Amino acid sequence: MIGLVFMRVTAKVKPGASFNKIIQIDNNQFEIFTTASAVNGKANKAVIEILAEFFDVAPSRISLVKGAKSKQKTFEINWHIANIF
């Protein structure tokens, strides 16, 4: 049986930083620094890449659900889970 698991995380994003870094504040709360600028969604795409690497999932498994033009954002991450009985 295969199931789908969703997780929502919030992130305070700091675009235009001199480095890429993710800091976990709480279970579902992060502070993310990215070198990408906040122009034409570049920082949002970069943050998705950073989260994908952190959670070891494909970037296509992460979607921005709130805060596209804000520094405070909410992302949804989904995984396919296989249960073997």
Residue pairs with C-beta under 8 A, 6 or more apart in sequence:
1 82
1 83
1 85
2 80
2 81
2 82
2 83
3 80
3 81
3 82
3 83
4 78
4 79
4 80
4 81
5 78
5 79
5 80
5 81
6 76
6 77
6 78
7 28
7 76
7 77
7 78
7 79
8 28
8 65
8 74
8 75
8 76
8 77
9 28
9 29
9 30
9 51
9 74
9 75
9 77
10 28
10 29
10 30
10 72
10 73
10 74
10 75
11 29
11 30
11 31
11 32
11 47
11 51
11 72
11 73
11 74
11 75
12 30
12 31
12 32
12 71
12 72
12 73
13 32
13 34
13 43
13 47
13 71
13 72
13 73
14 31
14 32
14 33
14 34
14 71
15 34
15 36
15 37
15 38
15 42
15 43
15 46
15 71
16 34
16 35
16 36
16 37
16 38
16 43
17 33
17 34
17 35
18 35
19 33
19 35
20 33
20 34
20 35
20 46
20 50
21 32
21 33
22 30
22 31
22 32
22 33
22 50
22 51
22 54
23 30
23 31
23 32
24 30
25 31
30 51
32 47
32 50
32 51
34 43
34 46
34 47
34 50
35 46
36 42
36 43
36 45
36 46
36 47
37 43
41 68
44 64
44 68
44 73
47 73
47 75
48 59
48 62
48 64
48 75
49 59
51 62
51 75
51 77
52 58
52 59
52 61
52 62
55 62
55 77
57 77
57 79
61 77
61 78
61 79
62 75
62 76
62 77
63 75
63 76
64 73
64 74
64 75
65 74
65 75
65 76
66 73
66 74
67 73
67 74
